[in-house]
Amino acid sequence: MVIETDTILYFSGTGNSLQVAKDISSNLDNVWIYGLASLIDAKEIEVKSKILGIVFPVYYARLPLIVEKLVRKLKINKDTYVFAVVTYGGAPAEVLIKLRNLLHNGGRTLNSGFLLRMPANHIFAYNPSSTKKHNMVFEREKTKIKEISAVINERKDYSCERSKLLLDTIIDRVFIKTTNKIMANFHVRDEKFWVNDKCNSCRLCEKICPVNNIEFNLNNPIWKHNCEQCTACIQYCPKEAIQWGNKTKKRRRYRNPNVNIIELLRIL
């Protein structure tokens, strides 16, 4: 596959990273946004465009597995300006340094890297914040998007941002073996998903999963152990019938209010 048009590749479960990709593209000229999950089966992706962006959420101070897999497939023209934006709600640590090193190992360069706080929504661990707090985050996002877009438009080199809290980085380094183990079992952690009797077999979870990890059997969803833990299925279930172990029964769902479900269902 060949990418010749200026493009932003994004990975998004709740819509946060998709919103960021949309907002950046609206400040640039003739830039497409494209769900990277739809490219994952390509053996190699040759990038000939002038600009390539990669937008994704941070998981355990790491790249999502699917993003790492796709980045390894990129063959990027030396004249292409490459930028990345990582959305986070907790501790991003040095995730952009990890991406920069991954690109560098493949003979590619990350020209600029940005961290962008968005509403935290790790439903496996906690409830989302209030709508009021979310709106404050969205207002700050607008300001930073303008700053990011200005750097991209001028194709400036910009050092990869790191967490402002040194403790984030220290924790990441100290617990690296633990997070390595978590990431190694990421795909099969979907074994904790189940549905209660509210499920009406609407199959939205099957349609919204970006990696086609869900299929229905006798009107019940089955997770196929290729999960990216993006939480799209549990967050967008209209009946809130999907649960993860016993932790999510009383937790509120989060859906980015600036992205509609049709956009998330699109491949492009």
Secondary structure, 3 states (H helix, E strand, C coil): CEECCCEEEECCCCCHHHHHHHHHHCCCCCCEEEEHHHHCCCCCEEECCCEEEEEEECECCECCHHHHHHHCCEEECCCCEEEEEEEECCCCCCHHHHHHHHHHHCCCCCCEEEEEECCCCCCCCCCCCCHHHHHHHHHHHHHHHHHHHHHHHCCCCECCCCCCCHHHHHHHHHCHHHHHHHHHCCHHHHHHEEECCCCCCCCHHHHHCCCCCEEEECCEEEECCCCCCCCHHHHHCCCCCEEECCCCCCCCCCCCCCCCHHHHHCCC
